[in-house]
Amino acid sequence: MDVSTFIVIAVVVVVLVYAIMIYNNLVRLKHGVSQAWSNIDVLLKQRHDELPKLVETCKQFMGYEQETLRQVMEARSRVAEAREAGDVAALGPAETQLRLGLGNLFAVAEDYPELKASESFQHLQSRISGLENTIADRREYYNEAVNNNNVRIEQFPDVLIARKFGFTARDLLEFSDEEKKDVDLKSLFG
């Protein structure tokens, strides 16, 4: 074997090893996004299961606030549909509506001292608030994983491998500007 053949074989091996490394990194990023979504999905399911208990507890004390309770349950259904379909684009607006509904529900609960004093209500409010905080943390982790994935599949030379093997961009989990703005406490308690 002459030197030029050896050099060609060595270059082909190096290029092949480099392509394999790129492919494996893209696979790792893709699965990282899936894992991050699974973490959010578990929390959304837990919250989904807790909301009917909260609504039932509230119904016992809040006879005149049926519209608020109905809005929470409708938003819960929209979140569940988006979650089950894995539709990140639909999940953002549904989450916004659910969070607004829960905010209204907790604000209205202030007018019902017996409800606020209820151990069941306090437990459910604490549990749901904790889940909300954890969902926010997981959403940040998910968006970071999606961003890493999306950047890598657009970078050269990764884009060549990504296109060849069908790696695709994923959607960020975003909420509306309404959810991001500061809450007007006067309007909630006025």
ChimeraX commands (.cxc) that place a marker at each C-alpha (Angstrom):
marker #1 position 0.00,0.00,0.00 radius 0.5
marker #1 position 1.44,3.32,-0.98 radius 0.5
marker #1 position 1.34,6.52,1.07 radius 0.5
marker #1 position -1.39,8.23,-0.97 radius 0.5
marker #1 position -3.77,5.28,-0.53 radius 0.5
marker #1 position -3.03,5.24,3.18 radius 0.5
marker #1 position -3.76,8.99,3.41 radius 0.5
marker #1 position -7.05,8.61,1.52 radius 0.5
marker #1 position -8.13,5.74,3.79 radius 0.5
marker #1 position -7.12,7.70,6.89 radius 0.5
marker #1 position -9.10,10.77,5.73 radius 0.5
marker #1 position -12.17,8.62,4.97 radius 0.5
marker #1 position -11.94,6.98,8.41 radius 0.5
marker #1 position -11.60,10.36,10.15 radius 0.5
marker #1 position -14.57,11.79,8.23 radius 0.5
marker #1 position -16.64,8.69,8.99 radius 0.5
marker #1 position -15.79,8.78,12.70 radius 0.5
marker #1 position -16.60,12.51,12.81 radius 0.5
marker #1 position -19.99,11.90,11.09 radius 0.5
marker #1 position -20.77,9.14,13.60 radius 0.5
marker #1 position -19.94,11.49,16.48 radius 0.5
marker #1 position -22.24,14.17,15.05 radius 0.5
marker #1 position -25.03,11.64,14.57 radius 0.5
marker #1 position -24.69,10.34,18.14 radius 0.5
marker #1 position -24.75,13.89,19.55 radius 0.5
marker #1 position -27.90,14.68,17.55 radius 0.5
marker #1 position -29.54,11.51,18.87 radius 0.5
marker #1 position -28.60,12.52,22.43 radius 0.5
marker #1 position -30.13,15.97,21.94 radius 0.5
marker #1 position -33.31,14.52,20.43 radius 0.5
marker #1 position -33.76,12.19,23.37 radius 0.5
marker #1 position -32.98,15.03,25.78 radius 0.5
marker #1 position -35.93,16.95,24.35 radius 0.5
marker #1 position -38.15,13.88,24.69 radius 0.5
marker #1 position -37.06,13.37,28.28 radius 0.5
marker #1 position -37.68,17.02,29.12 radius 0.5
marker #1 position -41.17,16.75,27.59 radius 0.5
marker #1 position -41.86,13.59,29.60 radius 0.5
marker #1 position -40.95,15.43,32.80 radius 0.5
marker #1 position -43.47,18.17,31.98 radius 0.5
marker #1 position -46.06,15.61,30.92 radius 0.5
marker #1 position -45.90,13.83,34.29 radius 0.5
marker #1 position -46.41,17.10,36.16 radius 0.5
marker #1 position -49.26,18.19,33.90 radius 0.5
marker #1 position -50.95,14.83,34.50 radius 0.5
marker #1 position -50.54,15.18,38.28 radius 0.5
marker #1 position -52.03,18.67,38.20 radius 0.5
marker #1 position -54.79,17.42,35.89 radius 0.5
marker #1 position -55.71,14.82,38.50 radius 0.5
marker #1 position -55.70,17.35,41.37 radius 0.5
marker #1 position -57.91,19.99,39.75 radius 0.5
marker #1 position -61.25,18.13,40.03 radius 0.5
marker #1 position -60.59,17.66,43.74 radius 0.5
marker #1 position -59.97,21.39,44.10 radius 0.5
marker #1 position -63.11,22.27,42.15 radius 0.5
marker #1 position -65.21,19.87,44.23 radius 0.5
marker #1 position -63.85,21.35,47.45 radius 0.5
marker #1 position -64.62,24.85,46.18 radius 0.5
marker #1 position -68.15,23.90,45.07 radius 0.5
marker #1 position -69.02,23.08,48.67 radius 0.5
marker #1 position -68.31,26.68,49.69 radius 0.5
marker #1 position -68.63,28.77,46.54 radius 0.5
marker #1 position -72.20,28.31,45.38 radius 0.5
marker #1 position -72.26,31.56,43.43 radius 0.5
marker #1 position -68.95,31.20,41.63 radius 0.5
marker #1 position -69.84,28.44,39.19 radius 0.5
marker #1 position -68.52,30.38,36.17 radius 0.5
marker #1 position -65.02,30.55,37.68 radius 0.5
marker #1 position -65.09,26.81,38.37 radius 0.5
marker #1 position -66.39,26.07,34.86 radius 0.5
marker #1 position -63.56,28.11,33.30 radius 0.5
marker #1 position -60.95,26.19,35.27 radius 0.5
marker #1 position -62.39,22.84,34.19 radius 0.5
marker #1 position -62.63,23.89,30.52 radius 0.5
marker #1 position -59.04,25.10,30.57 radius 0.5
marker #1 position -58.05,21.83,32.25 radius 0.5
marker #1 position -59.64,19.92,29.34 radius 0.5
marker #1 position -57.77,22.00,26.74 radius 0.5
marker #1 position -54.46,21.40,28.52 radius 0.5
marker #1 position -55.18,17.67,28.67 radius 0.5
marker #1 position -56.00,17.53,24.95 radius 0.5
marker #1 position -52.80,19.37,24.02 radius 0.5
marker #1 position -50.73,17.27,26.42 radius 0.5
marker #1 position -52.10,13.96,25.15 radius 0.5
marker #1 position -51.54,15.03,21.54 radius 0.5
marker #1 position -48.03,16.28,22.35 radius 0.5
marker #1 position -49.06,19.59,20.73 radius 0.5
marker #1 position -46.63,22.07,22.28 radius 0.5
marker #1 position -48.05,24.96,20.20 radius 0.5
marker #1 position -51.57,24.40,21.61 radius 0.5
marker #1 position -50.31,23.72,25.12 radius 0.5
marker #1 position -48.96,27.25,25.63 radius 0.5
marker #1 position -52.31,29.06,25.16 radius 0.5
marker #1 position -54.18,26.34,27.08 radius 0.5
marker #1 position -51.73,26.67,29.98 radius 0.5
marker #1 position -52.18,30.43,29.95 radius 0.5
marker #1 position -55.96,30.06,30.26 radius 0.5
marker #1 position -55.63,27.47,33.03 radius 0.5
marker #1 position -53.19,29.58,35.02 radius 0.5
marker #1 position -55.44,32.64,34.68 radius 0.5
marker #1 position -58.42,30.55,35.78 radius 0.5
marker #1 position -56.55,29.22,38.79 radius 0.5
marker #1 position -55.43,32.73,39.70 radius 0.5
marker #1 position -59.05,33.89,39.56 radius 0.5
marker #1 position -60.18,30.88,41.58 radius 0.5
marker #1 position -57.64,31.51,44.32 radius 0.5
marker #1 position -58.50,35.22,44.31 radius 0.5
marker #1 position -62.24,34.52,44.60 radius 0.5
marker #1 position -61.52,32.04,47.40 radius 0.5
marker #1 position -60.36,35.03,49.47 radius 0.5
marker #1 position -64.06,35.98,49.80 radius 0.5
marker #1 position -64.88,32.64,51.44 radius 0.5
marker #1 position -63.24,32.38,54.87 radius 0.5
marker #1 position -64.68,28.89,55.47 radius 0.5
marker #1 position -63.12,27.70,52.21 radius 0.5
marker #1 position -59.75,29.27,53.00 radius 0.5
marker #1 position -59.83,27.62,56.42 radius 0.5
marker #1 position -60.66,24.22,54.94 radius 0.5
marker #1 position -57.76,21.82,55.39 radius 0.5
marker #1 position -58.61,20.13,52.10 radius 0.5
marker #1 position -58.55,23.45,50.22 radius 0.5
marker #1 position -55.27,24.49,51.83 radius 0.5
marker #1 position -53.68,21.14,50.95 radius 0.5
marker #1 position -54.91,21.25,47.33 radius 0.5
marker #1 position -53.93,24.90,46.88 radius 0.5
marker #1 position -50.45,24.14,48.20 radius 0.5
marker #1 position -50.13,21.01,46.04 radius 0.5
marker #1 position -51.25,22.78,42.86 radius 0.5
marker #1 position -49.05,25.81,43.57 radius 0.5
marker #1 position -46.09,23.48,44.06 radius 0.5
marker #1 position -46.86,21.71,40.80 radius 0.5
marker #1 position -47.12,25.09,39.03 radius 0.5
marker #1 position -43.66,26.06,40.26 radius 0.5
marker #1 position -42.20,22.73,39.22 radius 0.5
marker #1 position -43.86,22.95,35.79 radius 0.5
marker #1 position -42.28,26.39,35.32 radius 0.5
marker #1 position -38.87,24.93,36.19 radius 0.5
marker #1 position -39.35,21.98,33.86 radius 0.5
marker #1 position -40.59,24.29,31.09 radius 0.5
marker #1 position -37.30,26.19,31.33 radius 0.5
marker #1 position -35.35,22.92,31.12 radius 0.5
marker #1 position -37.48,21.75,28.16 radius 0.5
marker #1 position -36.97,25.02,26.27 radius 0.5
marker #1 position -33.22,24.80,26.87 radius 0.5
marker #1 position -33.17,21.24,25.49 radius 0.5
marker #1 position -35.24,22.31,22.47 radius 0.5
marker #1 position -32.98,25.29,21.85 radius 0.5
marker #1 position -29.84,23.11,22.01 radius 0.5
marker #1 position -31.44,20.65,19.59 radius 0.5
marker #1 position -32.59,23.34,17.18 radius 0.5
marker #1 position -29.24,25.14,17.13 radius 0.5
marker #1 position -27.27,21.95,16.51 radius 0.5
marker #1 position -29.41,20.77,13.60 radius 0.5
marker #1 position -28.87,24.12,11.89 radius 0.5
marker #1 position -25.10,24.34,12.42 radius 0.5
marker #1 position -22.67,23.22,9.79 radius 0.5
marker #1 position -21.64,20.39,9.40 radius 0.5
marker #1 position -24.35,18.97,11.72 radius 0.5
marker #1 position -27.06,20.20,9.34 radius 0.5
marker #1 position -25.82,17.72,6.72 radius 0.5
marker #1 position -26.24,14.75,9.05 radius 0.5
marker #1 position -29.50,16.15,10.50 radius 0.5
marker #1 position -31.10,16.47,7.07 radius 0.5
marker #1 position -29.84,13.09,5.92 radius 0.5
marker #1 position -31.33,11.30,8.94 radius 0.5
marker #1 position -34.49,13.38,9.40 radius 0.5
marker #1 position -33.70,15.29,12.59 radius 0.5
marker #1 position -36.20,18.12,12.90 radius 0.5
marker #1 position -36.62,21.30,14.90 radius 0.5
marker #1 position -38.95,21.19,17.91 radius 0.5
marker #1 position -41.29,23.88,19.20 radius 0.5
marker #1 position -40.53,25.86,22.33 radius 0.5
marker #1 position -43.15,25.77,25.06 radius 0.5
marker #1 position -44.17,29.41,25.24 radius 0.5
marker #1 position -46.94,31.19,27.08 radius 0.5
marker #1 position -48.69,34.33,25.99 radius 0.5
marker #1 position -47.53,37.84,26.86 radius 0.5
marker #1 position -50.60,38.07,29.11 radius 0.5
marker #1 position -49.21,35.32,31.32 radius 0.5
marker #1 position -45.76,36.90,31.50 radius 0.5
marker #1 position -46.90,40.35,32.61 radius 0.5
marker #1 position -47.22,41.33,36.25 radius 0.5
marker #1 position -50.51,40.49,37.92 radius 0.5
marker #1 position -52.74,43.44,38.77 radius 0.5
marker #1 position -53.62,42.55,42.36 radius 0.5
marker #1 position -56.12,45.44,42.64 radius 0.5
marker #1 position -58.23,43.93,39.86 radius 0.5
marker #1 position -58.16,40.52,41.53 radius 0.5
marker #1 position -59.15,41.74,44.97 radius 0.5
marker #1 position -61.05,44.92,44.13 radius 0.5
marker link #1:1,2 radius 0.2
marker link #1:2,3 radius 0.2
marker link #1:3,4 radius 0.2
marker link #1:4,5 radius 0.2
marker link #1:5,6 radius 0.2
marker link #1:6,7 radius 0.2
marker link #1:7,8 radius 0.2
marker link #1:8,9 radius 0.2
marker link #1:9,10 radius 0.2
marker link #1:10,11 radius 0.2
marker link #1:11,12 radius 0.2
marker link #1:12,13 radius 0.2
marker link #1:13,14 radius 0.2
marker link #1:14,15 radius 0.2
marker link #1:15,16 radius 0.2
marker link #1:16,17 radius 0.2
marker link #1:17,18 radius 0.2
marker link #1:18,19 radius 0.2
marker link #1:19,20 radius 0.2
marker link #1:20,21 radius 0.2
marker link #1:21,22 radius 0.2
marker link #1:22,23 radius 0.2
marker link #1:23,24 radius 0.2
marker link #1:24,25 radius 0.2
marker link #1:25,26 radius 0.2
marker link #1:26,27 radius 0.2
marker link #1:27,28 radius 0.2
marker link #1:28,29 radius 0.2
marker link #1:29,30 radius 0.2
marker link #1:30,31 radius 0.2
marker link #1:31,32 radius 0.2
marker link #1:32,33 radius 0.2
marker link #1:33,34 radius 0.2
marker link #1:34,35 radius 0.2
marker link #1:35,36 radius 0.2
marker link #1:36,37 radius 0.2
marker link #1:37,38 radius 0.2
marker link #1:38,39 radius 0.2
marker link #1:39,40 radius 0.2
marker link #1:40,41 radius 0.2
marker link #1:41,42 radius 0.2
marker link #1:42,43 radius 0.2
marker link #1:43,44 radius 0.2
marker link #1:44,45 radius 0.2
marker link #1:45,46 radius 0.2
marker link #1:46,47 radius 0.2
marker link #1:47,48 radius 0.2
marker link #1:48,49 radius 0.2
marker link #1:49,50 radius 0.2
marker link #1:50,51 radius 0.2
marker link #1:51,52 radius 0.2
marker link #1:52,53 radius 0.2
marker link #1:53,54 radius 0.2
marker link #1:54,55 radius 0.2
marker link #1:55,56 radius 0.2
marker link #1:56,57 radius 0.2
marker link #1:57,58 radius 0.2
marker link #1:58,59 radius 0.2
marker link #1:59,60 radius 0.2
marker link #1:60,61 radius 0.2
marker link #1:61,62 radius 0.2
marker link #1:62,63 radius 0.2
marker link #1:63,64 radius 0.2
marker link #1:64,65 radius 0.2
marker link #1:65,66 radius 0.2
marker link #1:66,67 radius 0.2
marker link #1:67,68 radius 0.2
marker link #1:68,69 radius 0.2
marker link #1:69,70 radius 0.2
marker link #1:70,71 radius 0.2
marker link #1:71,72 radius 0.2
marker link #1:72,73 radius 0.2
marker link #1:73,74 radius 0.2
marker link #1:74,75 radius 0.2
marker link #1:75,76 radius 0.2
marker link #1:76,77 radius 0.2
marker link #1:77,78 radius 0.2
marker link #1:78,79 radius 0.2
marker link #1:79,80 radius 0.2
marker link #1:80,81 radius 0.2
marker link #1:81,82 radius 0.2
marker link #1:82,83 radius 0.2
marker link #1:83,84 radius 0.2
marker link #1:84,85 radius 0.2
marker link #1:85,86 radius 0.2
marker link #1:86,87 radius 0.2
marker link #1:87,88 radius 0.2
marker link #1:88,89 radius 0.2
marker link #1:89,90 radius 0.2
marker link #1:90,91 radius 0.2
marker link #1:91,92 radius 0.2
marker link #1:92,93 radius 0.2
marker link #1:93,94 radius 0.2
marker link #1:94,95 radius 0.2
marker link #1:95,96 radius 0.2
marker link #1:96,97 radius 0.2
marker link #1:97,98 radius 0.2
marker link #1:98,99 radius 0.2
marker link #1:99,100 radius 0.2
marker link #1:100,101 radius 0.2
marker link #1:101,102 radius 0.2
marker link #1:102,103 radius 0.2
marker link #1:103,104 radius 0.2
marker link #1:104,105 radius 0.2
marker link #1:105,106 radius 0.2
marker link #1:106,107 radius 0.2
marker link #1:107,108 radius 0.2
marker link #1:108,109 radius 0.2
marker link #1:109,110 radius 0.2
marker link #1:110,111 radius 0.2
marker link #1:111,112 radius 0.2
marker link #1:112,113 radius 0.2
marker link #1:113,114 radius 0.2
marker link #1:114,115 radius 0.2
marker link #1:115,116 radius 0.2
marker link #1:116,117 radius 0.2
marker link #1:117,118 radius 0.2
marker link #1:118,119 radius 0.2
marker link #1:119,120 radius 0.2
marker link #1:120,121 radius 0.2
marker link #1:121,122 radius 0.2
marker link #1:122,123 radius 0.2
marker link #1:123,124 radius 0.2
marker link #1:124,125 radius 0.2
marker link #1:125,126 radius 0.2
marker link #1:126,127 radius 0.2
marker link #1:127,128 radius 0.2
marker link #1:128,129 radius 0.2
marker link #1:129,130 radius 0.2
marker link #1:130,131 radius 0.2
marker link #1:131,132 radius 0.2
marker link #1:132,133 radius 0.2
marker link #1:133,134 radius 0.2
marker link #1:134,135 radius 0.2
marker link #1:135,136 radius 0.2
marker link #1:136,137 radius 0.2
marker link #1:137,138 radius 0.2
marker link #1:138,139 radius 0.2
marker link #1:139,140 radius 0.2
marker link #1:140,141 radius 0.2
marker link #1:141,142 radius 0.2
marker link #1:142,143 radius 0.2
marker link #1:143,144 radius 0.2
marker link #1:144,145 radius 0.2
marker link #1:145,146 radius 0.2
marker link #1:146,147 radius 0.2
marker link #1:147,148 radius 0.2
marker link #1:148,149 radius 0.2
marker link #1:149,150 radius 0.2
marker link #1:150,151 radius 0.2
marker link #1:151,152 radius 0.2
marker link #1:152,153 radius 0.2
marker link #1:153,154 radius 0.2
marker link #1:154,155 radius 0.2
marker link #1:155,156 radius 0.2
marker link #1:156,157 radius 0.2
marker link #1:157,158 radius 0.2
marker link #1:158,159 radius 0.2
marker link #1:159,160 radius 0.2
marker link #1:160,161 radius 0.2
marker link #1:161,162 radius 0.2
marker link #1:162,163 radius 0.2
marker link #1:163,164 radius 0.2
marker link #1:164,165 radius 0.2
marker link #1:165,166 radius 0.2
marker link #1:166,167 radius 0.2
marker link #1:167,168 radius 0.2
marker link #1:168,169 radius 0.2
marker link #1:169,170 radius 0.2
marker link #1:170,171 radius 0.2
marker link #1:171,172 radius 0.2
marker link #1:172,173 radius 0.2
marker link #1:173,174 radius 0.2
marker link #1:174,175 radius 0.2
marker link #1:175,176 radius 0.2
marker link #1:176,177 radius 0.2
marker link #1:177,178 radius 0.2
marker link #1:178,179 radius 0.2
marker link #1:179,180 radius 0.2
marker link #1:180,181 radius 0.2
marker link #1:181,182 radius 0.2
marker link #1:182,183 radius 0.2
marker link #1:183,184 radius 0.2
marker link #1:184,185 radius 0.2
marker link #1:185,186 radius 0.2
marker link #1:186,187 radius 0.2
marker link #1:187,188 radius 0.2
marker link #1:188,189 radius 0.2
marker link #1:189,190 radius 0.2
view
